[in-house]
Amino acid sequence: MQDIFERNEAWAASRIAEDPGYFSRLAALQAPRYLWIGCSDSRVPANVIAGLEPGEVFVHRNVANLVNPGDLNCLSVLQFAVDVLKVRHIIVCGHYGCAGVKAATDNRRHGLIDHWVHPIRDLARVNASTLECLPGETEREDRLCELNVIDNVRRVAETPILQDAWARGADVTLHGWVYGLKDGRLRDLDCTIFPPGPEAP
């Protein structure tokens, strides 16, 4: 544990050396443009892989980047981001090689996580014919990771939080991305949902 404190001290000192006003500015205001809903996987830290500084992205992470209608933690983060922080973009980001996605479909018992990843199991069942056409297990898991992101972008859009925000004219756009652990690259899954336009007369 002491090693972590030493690393923190070195990091803080290096930031001050580079920019003496860094922490005073950071402490004064939180005004991120982005909400990131991602996986808890320790290899996928949002601000690092997106090249963003602390204060630029508001983050919620859970196993397999799920937006569950019963998850008050996720919904509270979403509402705070939209209604208080006034974020402009919400990013649901999954990653290839996700252990949560694998746990949903490997036909083994994992404990409480089996309940959590149940929506992914349902998603795999609905898309079984598409997934079975892929050549191998890795390809099927990767495609299910993508489908999970796309499904959760839709779930965010359907929340009363987003529906109410859009009805008030909030300019919030939803994005679905996936991250490659093997190459460090983000990929846009082309499932962007823009705020609805004005009603036709």
KEKE-3310 file (N, C-alpha, C; in steps of 0.2 Angstrom, whole numbers, plus 5000, padded with zeros to 4 digits):
npx = (5004:5010:5018:5008:5005:5017:5019:5008:5012:5023:5017:5008:5017:5024:5014:5012:5024:5024:5013:5009:4996:4988:4980:4973:4964:4957:4951:4942:4931:4920:4917:4914:4912:4909:4901:4906:4901:4907:4917:4922:4934:4951:4960:4955:4954:4945:4949:4962:4963:4956:4963:4961:4961:4960:4944:4939:4931:4916:4913:4906:4908:4905:4904:4905:4899:4885:4869:4857:4840:4837:4848:4852:4863:4870:4860:4859:4871:4870:4859:4864:4875:4868:4858:4864:4878:4877:4882:4887:4889:4886:4895:4894:4905:4912:4923:4934:4937:4930:4928:4916:4906:4910:4907:4894:4890:4897:4892:4894:4894:4895:4892:4885:4887:4881:4868:4869:4874:4864:4856:4865:4866:4853:4853:4863:4855:4845:4852:4857:4857:4865:4877:4881:4885:4898:4916:4923:4925:4931:4928:4914:4912:4918:4909:4898:4901:4901:4887:4882:4886:4879:4866:4865:4867:4855:4847:4851:4845:4832:4829:4819:4826:4835:4824:4817:4826:4829:4816:4816:4824:4838:4855:4861:4870:4871:4883:4891:4905:4919:4933:4949:4959:4971:4976:4975:4965:4951:4935:4921:4905:4895:4882:4876:4865:4856:4850:4832:4824:4815:4798:4788:4777)
npy = (4994:5006:5009:5014:5026:5033:5033:5041:5053:5056:5058:5069:5079:5080:5084:5097:5103:5104:5112:5124:5128:5118:5109:5118:5124:5112:5109:5119:5118:5107:5102:5092:5087:5075:5059:5044:5027:5013:4997:4988:4983:4983:4986:4995:5010:5025:5039:5038:5029:5037:5048:5059:5072:5072:5077:5080:5070:5062:5047:5031:5014:4997:4979:4973:4984:4988:4995:4994:4994:4993:4997:5008:5015:5017:5024:5035:5041:5044:5053:5064:5067:5072:5081:5089:5091:5094:5086:5084:5073:5056:5041:5024:5012:4997:4982:4972:4955:4954:4949:4948:4947:4935:4927:4927:4918:4906:4894:4891:4891:4906:4913:4927:4936:4930:4933:4947:4948:4943:4950:4950:4937:4935:4943:4936:4925:4930:4934:4923:4916:4924:4925:4912:4910:4915:4912:4907:4905:4917:4927:4926:4930:4943:4949:4949:4957:4969:4970:4970:4983:4991:4988:4993:5007:5009:5007:5017:5028:5025:5028:5037:5048:5052:5054:5064:5074:5076:5081:5093:5099:5097:5096:5082:5069:5051:5038:5023:5013:5003:4995:4990:4978:4973:4981:4994:5003:5013:5010:5016:5011:5014:5017:5029:5040:5054:5069:5071:5079:5095:5094:5090:5102)
npz = (5000:5004:4993:4983:4989:4988:4974:4971:4977:4969:4957:4959:4962:4950:4942:4947:4945:4931:4929:4939:4943:4942:4951:4958:4949:4945:4957:4958:4949:4941:4926:4915:4898:4894:4898:4903:4901:4906:4907:4922:4921:4924:4914:4906:4908:4908:4905:4902:4891:4882:4881:4889:4902:4920:4926:4914:4910:4916:4925:4925:4930:4928:4929:4913:4907:4908:4907:4918:4921:4935:4942:4953:4956:4943:4936:4944:4942:4929:4929:4936:4928:4917:4921:4931:4928:4915:4903:4886:4878:4879:4882:4879:4882:4878:4878:4869:4873:4885:4901:4908:4898:4893:4904:4903:4894:4895:4900:4913:4931:4941:4952:4960:4949:4938:4939:4936:4923:4916:4906:4895:4892:4887:4876:4868:4866:4858:4847:4842:4829:4821:4828:4828:4815:4814:4813:4824:4842:4848:4839:4840:4853:4853:4844:4852:4862:4855:4851:4864:4868:4859:4862:4875:4873:4867:4878:4887:4880:4881:4894:4907:4911:4900:4891:4896:4897:4884:4880:4886:4878:4879:4873:4870:4865:4861:4861:4855:4858:4856:4863:4859:4867:4862:4853:4858:4853:4850:4844:4834:4834:4826:4831:4835:4844:4841:4848:4848:4834:4831:4833:4818:4810)
capx = (5000:5014:5020:5003:5005:5023:5017:5003:5016:5027:5012:5006:5023:5026:5009:5013:5030:5022:5008:5008:4989:4983:4975:4968:4959:4953:4947:4937:4925:4919:4913:4915:4908:4907:4899:4908:4899:4912:4918:4926:4941:4957:4964:4951:4953:4942:4952:4969:4963:4953:4968:4958:4963:4955:4940:4936:4926:4913:4914:4903:4910:4903:4905:4902:4896:4878:4864:4852:4835:4836:4854:4851:4870:4871:4855:4860:4877:4867:4855:4869:4878:4864:4854:4868:4884:4875:4886:4885:4890:4887:4898:4894:4911:4914:4930:4935:4940:4927:4926:4908:4902:4912:4904:4886:4889:4901:4888:4897:4891:4900:4889:4881:4888:4877:4862:4871:4875:4858:4854:4869:4864:4847:4855:4866:4850:4841:4856:4861:4859:4870:4883:4883:4888:4905:4920:4926:4923:4934:4924:4907:4913:4919:4903:4893:4903:4898:4880:4880:4886:4873:4860:4865:4866:4847:4844:4851:4841:4825:4828:4816:4831:4836:4818:4815:4831:4828:4810:4818:4829:4845:4859:4865:4871:4874:4888:4893:4911:4922:4940:4953:4965:4977:4979:4974:4961:4944:4931:4914:4900:4890:4875:4875:4858:4856:4844:4827:4823:4809:4792:4785:4771)
capy = (5000:5012:5010:5018:5033:5036:5034:5047:5059:5058:5060:5076:5083:5081:5089:5104:5105:5105:5117:5125:5130:5112:5107:5123:5124:5106:5109:5124:5117:5100:5103:5088:5087:5068:5054:5037:5021:5008:4991:4989:4980:4987:4988:5000:5017:5029:5045:5036:5027:5042:5054:5065:5074:5072:5083:5081:5065:5059:5040:5026:5008:4991:4973:4972:4991:4987:5000:4990:4999:4993:4999:5015:5018:5019:5029:5041:5044:5046:5059:5069:5070:5075:5086:5094:5093:5096:5083:5084:5066:5050:5036:5017:5009:4990:4981:4965:4951:4956:4943:4948:4944:4928:4923:4926:4913:4900:4889:4889:4895:4911:4916:4933:4939:4927:4937:4953:4947:4940:4953:4948:4930:4936:4946:4931:4920:4933:4935:4916:4914:4928:4923:4905:4911:4918:4906:4905:4908:4923:4931:4927:4934:4950:4952:4949:4963:4975:4970:4973:4990:4994:4987:4998:5013:5010:5007:5024:5032:5024:5030:5043:5053:5055:5056:5070:5079:5078:5084:5100:5102:5096:5093:5076:5063:5045:5035:5016:5012:4997:4996:4984:4977:4971:4987:5001:5008:5014:5009:5018:5005:5017:5017:5035:5042:5061:5072:5071:5086:5098:5090:5093:5105)
capz = (5000:5004:4986:4980:4991:4985:4967:4971:4979:4964:4952:4961:4962:4943:4939:4950:4942:4924:4929:4946:4945:4940:4956:4960:4944:4945:4963:4958:4945:4937:4920:4909:4892:4892:4903:4900:4905:4904:4910:4927:4919:4926:4908:4902:4912:4903:4903:4899:4884:4878:4880:4892:4908:4925:4925:4907:4908:4921:4923:4928:4927:4931:4925:4906:4905:4908:4910:4920:4924:4942:4945:4955:4955:4936:4935:4948:4939:4923:4930:4939:4922:4912:4924:4934:4924:4908:4898:4879:4875:4883:4878:4882:4879:4880:4876:4867:4878:4891:4905:4910:4892:4892:4909:4902:4889:4895:4903:4920:4937:4943:4958:4959:4943:4934:4938:4933:4916:4912:4900:4889:4890:4883:4870:4864:4863:4852:4841:4841:4822:4818:4831:4825:4808:4814:4812:4830:4849:4849:4835:4843:4860:4851:4841:4857:4865:4851:4852:4871:4868:4855:4866:4881:4870:4867:4885:4890:4876:4883:4901:4908:4912:4893:4887:4899:4895:4877:4879:4888:4873:4880:4867:4873:4860:4864:4857:4857:4856:4859:4864:4858:4872:4859:4849:4861:4849:4851:4837:4834:4832:4822:4834:4838:4844:4842:4851:4842:4831:4833:4830:4812:4811)
cpx = (5004:5017:5015:5004:5012:5022:5013:5007:5020:5023:5010:5011:5025:5021:5010:5019:5029:5018:5006:5001:4985:4978:4971:4962:4954:4949:4941:4931:4926:4914:4914:4910:4905:4905:4901:4905:4903:4912:4923:4933:4946:4961:4961:4949:4951:4946:4959:4968:4960:4958:4965:4961:4958:4951:4937:4931:4923:4912:4909:4905:4907:4905:4901:4898:4889:4874:4858:4846:4834:4843:4854:4858:4871:4866:4856:4866:4874:4863:4859:4872:4874:4861:4858:4874:4883:4880:4883:4885:4890:4889:4897:4900:4912:4921:4930:4938:4937:4925:4919:4904:4904:4908:4896:4885:4893:4898:4891:4894:4897:4897:4885:4881:4884:4870:4863:4871:4870:4856:4858:4868:4857:4849:4859:4860:4846:4845:4860:4862:4864:4877:4886:4887:4896:4910:4923:4924:4925:4929:4917:4907:4914:4913:4898:4895:4901:4891:4878:4881:4880:4867:4859:4865:4858:4844:4845:4846:4834:4824:4824:4821:4833:4830:4816:4820:4830:4821:4811:4822:4836:4849:4863:4864:4874:4878:4890:4900:4914:4930:4944:4959:4971:4980:4978:4969:4954:4940:4924:4910:4894:4882:4873:4867:4859:4850:4838:4826:4817:4803:4790:4779:4765)
cpy = (5006:5014:5015:5025:5036:5037:5041:5053:5061:5061:5067:5081:5085:5085:5096:5107:5107:5111:5118:5126:5124:5110:5112:5124:5118:5106:5114:5122:5110:5102:5099:5088:5080:5064:5047:5032:5015:5002:4992:4986:4985:4989:4993:5006:5022:5035:5043:5034:5032:5048:5060:5066:5073:5078:5084:5075:5062:5052:5036:5019:5002:4985:4973:4978:4990:4993:4996:4995:4998:4995:5007:5019:5021:5025:5036:5045:5048:5053:5065:5072:5074:5081:5092:5096:5095:5093:5084:5077:5061:5044:5029:5014:5002:4989:4973:4961:4952:4949:4942:4945:4937:4924:4922:4920:4906:4894:4886:4893:4900:4915:4922:4936:4936:4930:4944:4953:4944:4943:4952:4941:4930:4938:4941:4926:4923:4934:4928:4914:4918:4926:4916:4905:4913:4912:4903:4908:4915:4928:4932:4931:4942:4953:4953:4956:4969:4975:4972:4980:4994:4993:4992:5005:5014:5010:5014:5028:5031:5026:5036:5049:5056:5057:5063:5076:5081:5082:5092:5103:5101:5093:5088:5071:5057:5041:5028:5015:5005:4998:4989:4983:4976:4976:4994:5005:5007:5013:5012:5013:5008:5016:5023:5037:5050:5063:5072:5078:5088:5094:5094:5096:5101)
cpz = (5000:4997:4982:4982:4989:4978:4966:4972:4973:4958:4953:4960:4954:4940:4941:4946:4934:4924:4936:4948:4943:4945:4958:4955:4944:4951:4962:4954:4941:4932:4914:4904:4891:4899:4899:4904:4902:4908:4916:4926:4920:4920:4904:4906:4907:4901:4900:4892:4879:4877:4884:4899:4913:4925:4919:4905:4915:4920:4928:4925:4931:4926:4918:4904:4903:4911:4911:4923:4932:4946:4947:4955:4948:4934:4938:4945:4932:4924:4932:4933:4918:4915:4928:4931:4917:4903:4891:4876:4880:4879:4882:4878:4882:4877:4874:4872:4885:4895:4907:4904:4891:4898:4907:4897:4889:4898:4910:4925:4940:4949:4956:4952:4937:4933:4935:4926:4912:4906:4894:4887:4886:4876:4865:4862:4857:4846:4839:4834:4819:4821:4829:4819:4808:4815:4819:4837:4850:4845:4837:4849:4858:4848:4847:4861:4862:4852:4859:4871:4865:4859:4872:4879:4870:4874:4888:4886:4879:4891:4902:4909:4905:4890:4890:4897:4888:4876:4881:4883:4874:4874:4870:4867:4863:4859:4859:4854:4859:4858:4863:4863:4868:4855:4853:4858:4850:4844:4838:4831:4828:4824:4837:4838:4846:4845:4846:4840:4833:4829:4823:4813:4808)
residu = (MET:GLN:ASP:ILE:PHE:GLU:ARG:ASN:GLU:ALA:TRP:ALA:ALA:SER:ARG:ILE:ALA:GLU:ASP:PRO:GLY:TYR:PHE:SER:ARG:LEU:ALA:ALA:LEU:GLN:ALA:PRO:ARG:TYR:LEU:TRP:ILE:GLY:CYS:SER:ASP:SER:ARG:VAL:PRO:ALA:ASN:VAL:ILE:ALA:GLY:LEU:GLU:PRO:GLY:GLU:VAL:PHE:VAL:HIS:ARG:ASN:VAL:ALA:ASN:LEU:VAL:ASN:PRO:GLY:ASP:LEU:ASN:CYS:LEU:SER:VAL:LEU:GLN:PHE:ALA:VAL:ASP:VAL:LEU:LYS:VAL:ARG:HIS:ILE:ILE:VAL:CYS:GLY:HIS:TYR:GLY:CYS:ALA:GLY:VAL:LYS:ALA:ALA:THR:ASP:ASN:ARG:ARG:HIS:GLY:LEU:ILE:ASP:HIS:TRP:VAL:HIS:PRO:ILE:ARG:ASP:LEU:ALA:ARG:VAL:ASN:ALA:SER:THR:LEU:GLU:CYS:LEU:PRO:GLY:GLU:THR:GLU:ARG:GLU:ASP:ARG:LEU:CYS:GLU:LEU:ASN:VAL:ILE:ASP:ASN:VAL:ARG:ARG:VAL:ALA:GLU:THR:PRO:ILE:LEU:GLN:ASP:ALA:TRP:ALA:ARG:GLY:ALA:ASP:VAL:THR:LEU:HIS:GLY:TRP:VAL:TYR:GLY:LEU:LYS:ASP:GLY:ARG:LEU:ARG:ASP:LEU:ASP:CYS:THR:ILE:PHE:PRO:PRO:GLY:PRO:GLU:ALA:PRO)
# end
